[in-house]
Amino acid sequence: MKLINCLPLLLLILTISCADQKEAEDKEEIAEADIRKPAEANAQWVDAWNRNNPKELDTLTANDAVLYMEGQQMNADSIRSWYNNAAPMMKDLKTNAQVEYATGDIAYEAGTYSHGIKNDSLNTTYEGTYTFIWKKSNNDWKLQVMNITDKEQDTTAAE
């Protein structure tokens, strides 16, 4: 008989524990929803580049980031210098992502790019390939690795 008297108490405890678990899952889902997608961080990086905003570019880049440009490695200080010197010269950076992937704390995007140079009277378009690797840090995405390669100029074209 005592077991039957305890049954309502056991049901109450079970109900409360299930509600607590559901509340914790809901909070986790809300927190995940507040974290932007890596593609949004990538779009912000391109937008900051086109607005010639090296400070914003720096905030999107990890402190220990690495840039590989034409096979040469640059560390974070060199990346900041590149942001300060190159971003103001270039115009109309466009990226065409051909591969995108994101899982957990790592995401990457690879594709082709094109841009012009300000005050270029010939309006030359520069092209190449890029790979960006993003890493989630403190609930936001930071650019960890950049690999940028210019397209080889066609030297066989007849003039």
N, C-alpha and C positions, 0 to 999 in steps of 0.2 A: 504494500500500500504506500510505503514511503517513496518508492520509485515513481509512482503515479503522481504524487504530490510535487516531486522534483521536475517532472516533465515540462511544465510551463517555464520554469527557470532555465532549463537546458535549451528550450526553443528560443527563449529571449536572448540568451548568450549567443547562440548560433546566428540568429537574425542580426544582432549587432555586429558580430565579426564579419559577416558577409557584407553588410553595409559599409563598414570601414574599408574592406578590401576594394569594393566598388568605388568608393570615394578616392582612394589612393590611385586606382587605375584611371579615373577621370582626370585627376590632377596631372598625372603623367602624360595623358593624351593632350591636354591643354598646353602643357609645357612644350611638348614636341611640336604642336601646331604653331607656337610662337616663334620657333626657330625657323629662319628662312631657309629656302632651298639653296643648294650650291649654285644652281643656274641663276638665281637672283643675285647672289654675290658676284658671280662672273659678269652679269649684265651691268652691275654697279661699277665694277672695275673698268669695263670698256667705256661706260659713260663718264667716269672720272677722268680717264685718259683723254677723251674727246673734249672735255671741259678744261683740259690742261691743269688738273688739280693734283699735283704731286703729294700733297699732305693727305688727301683722301686715299690715294693709291697706297700710301704707306700704312694707313690704318687698316687696309684690307690685306696687308702682307704680313706674314709671320716674322717674328724677330730673327729667326734662324733660317729664313728662306734662302733658296738657291736659284740663281738664274743661269741657264746655259744658253749662250748666244753664239751661234756659229762655232759650237764646240768648245768655247771658252767658258769657264765657270766663274761666276761672280757671287760674292757673299752679300749679306744684307746691306752693309754700308755702300757697296758698289751699286746695288739695286736702287738705293735711295738717290745716289748721284745720277744714275740713269734716268730715274723718274724726273728729277729736277732739270736735266739737260735735254732729254729726248722728247718728253711729253709736250713741252711748249713748241717744239719744231714741227711736230707731225699734225696732220689734220685728217679727219674723216676715217678713223680706224673702223674697219668693219671686220667682223669675224664670222666665219661660216663653220659652225660646229658640225663635224661629221661623226664623232663618237662622243657620247656622254654616258657617264655611269656614276652612281652614288649609292653608297651603303654605309650604314653606321657612321663612322667618323672620317671616312675618306671618300673623295669624289674627284673625278677628272673629266676634262674636256679636251678634245683634240680636233684640229681642223685647219682651215686655211684663213689667212688674213690678207687684207689690202689696206693701204693708206697712201696719202699724199704728203707732201712737204709744203709748209706754208711758204708763200712768196716764190714758188717754183713756176717760172714763166712757161715751162714746157708741160706743166701739169702731169708729170710722170707719176704713174701708179706703181708702188712697190708692193710686192706680194711675197708670200712664203707660207710656212706651216708653223703651227704652235701646239704645244701641249701644256695645259695648266693642271696641276694637282693641288687640290684643296684639302685641308684638314680641319676638322671641327675642333675648336678650342674655346672653352668658356661659353658654350652654347651659341657660337657663331663660327662662320667659315673664314679661314685665313688662307691666303695663297702661300703654299709651301714650296712648290717647285714650278719653274717656268722653263720651257725649252722652246726657243724661237730660232727659226732658220729661214734665211732669205731664199727665195726661188732663184735658181741658177739662171743667169742671163743666157739667152740663146746666141751663141757666137758663130753659128753656122748660117745665119740668115744672110742672104745676098742683098746687097744694097743697090 
